[in-house]
Every structure is written in C-alpha cells, then in structure tokens.
Amino acid sequence: MNFYGIIINPIVTEKSTIQKESNNQYSFEVDKRANRIQIRSAVESFFKVRVKSVKTMNINGKIKRRGRIVGKRKDWKKAIVKLYPGDRIEFFEGV
C-alpha cells in the first residue's frame, strides 16, 4: 500500500480542534487496511513532522431510513496522531 492511499482526509470538528490546541493531536480518516506503523510513516513523510503515537479506531456506519427504504453509511477508520512538542501540521492552522 502506498502512502498516498493511506490518509484519505483530515477530520476537522470542534473536538478535533480542541485536541489540536491542547494535546497536539490531529485526526485523520485513513484506509481500513492501514495499521499504525503505516499511518505513522505516511504522516511523517507527508507533513515532515515527528509522530509520538498513533491511536486508531474503527467507526461503524449508522443505519439510516428514508420511509420504508433502509440504508447504511459506510464503515471507516479514524486515526488520532500525536506529535512531539514543537511539531505542527500547517495544513490545519488556517481552518
């Protein structure tokens, strides 16, 4: 798996903004097959930072209904990446 396919998109919510400011943690949606080592190396190579730790979680998609038709959102994987003090990802600074 190449690095370009591991990180799908950043997660920018109120909670992730608080984590970024207080704990130097950044949230990403990642490929479901990626492990922590692959996520660490992808973030380090893309953003030129040092990663202290990576935490991952699998998010199950919600069941949604529209009348009688039942559907389901996709399952996805979330990674919370903690950086060493002094390192920042400039991508998130303008958001």
TADA-V674807 format. One record per residue. OMEGA is omega in whole degrees, 0 to 359 (999 if undefined). NEAR is the number of other ideal C-beta (glycine too) atoms within 10 Angstrom. Layout:
OMEGA;NEAR  OMEGA;NEAR
This chain:
181;11  184;7  183;15  180;8  184;13  181;22  182;20  175;14  177;8  177;14  181;14  176;13  179;9  180;7  180;9  176;19  177;13  178;11  180;16  184;19  186;9  187;8  182;11  180;18  181;17  182;24  180;20  165;23  185;15  178;25  183;17  183;13  184;10  175;22  186;13  181;15  179;9  179;20  179;24  182;19  178;13  180;24  180;24  181;16  180;11  191;14  178;19  179;10  176;19  183;13  179;19  180;14  178;12  174;19  181;13  176;16  176;9  182;9  177;13  179;10  182;11  174;9  180;9  179;10  170;8  186;7  180;5  184;5  180;7  178;9  181;10  173;10  185;11  172;9  181;10  182;15  181;17  178;15  174;24  186;18  177;26  182;15  175;21  178;11  181;8  177;8  178;15  174;14  185;18  180;9  184;12  189;15  182;8  185;5  999;9
